């Protein structure tokens, strides 16, 4: 898997000061996407264990409140193995790490695939921001998402209630 950027200090993609990884590769190609240079899977730099160590180093800095994984499309089939490995590795080092994952797919569509790896990822993350960016529904007043169709899903509550539960920031 390739990635476009690691941000060691990000306040735009989740609450608090976060570390963010922007992966390469996206099959959605949403009209008006803020990151179209990430669409090709070959764009950017190859993700290695050294990149993971850089992320861990950023997470150890004072004031960091979580990790956000964006794209591109982190949950597309071509990126899943690496994304699973990254999240698993981070959770081993930082068991209470707050993790947000952004996807252009919907929670329901990903669940319907029946991929056990997706379920494992869902079990490790705190928030899933789902849905494609729809330019006609773009709203600059929304927190942590670009268009009104996108949802901020509280994954802990979703697991407990066995139904989609929106995060309080969804408003």
Residue, then its C-alpha position, 0 to 999 in steps of 0.5 A: x500500500x502507498x500513502x500520500x502523507x502522514x500528518x503529525x499534528x492534525x486538527x481537521x480530521x477528528x476531535x483534538x490533536x490527531x495523527x493522520x495517515x492519508x492512504x493512496x488508492x480510491x475507486x470512488x472518484x467522487x466529483x469535487x474530491x478534496x484529494x484526487x491526487x490520492x486516487x491512483x494506488x501507485x501515488x505517493x510513497x510505499x508504506x513500511x514499518x519505518x512509516x509505522x514507527x514514525x506514526x507511533x513517534x508522533x502519537x507519543x508527543x504530548x497532547x495527541x488525542x487519536x489517529x485518523x485514517x483517510x484517503x484515498x480509500x483506506x477500506x478498499x480491498x487493495x488497502x485492507x491488509x495493510x490497514x488492518x496491520x496498521x490498526x492492529x499494531x497501533x492498538x498493541x502499542x496504544x491500547x486506548x488509542x482513539x481511531x477514526x477511519x474515513x471511507x467513501x463506502x457506507x457501513x452497510x455496504x462494507x458489512x454486506x461484503x462479508x469480509x471478516x477483516x472488515x469486521x475486525x477493523x470495525x471492532x478496533x475503531x471508535x468512529x467510522x465516517x462513511x459515505x461518498x463525498x457528494x458535491x451537491x451536498x457539500x456543507x462547509x459548516x459540518x464538522x469532520x466531513x464534507x457533505x451532509x450525506x456522510x455520517x459520523x458513526x459511533x462504532x462502540x455504540x453500534x457494536x453494542x446496539x447492533x445497529x448504526x448509532x450516530x456519534x454526537x458530533x454528527x449534528 
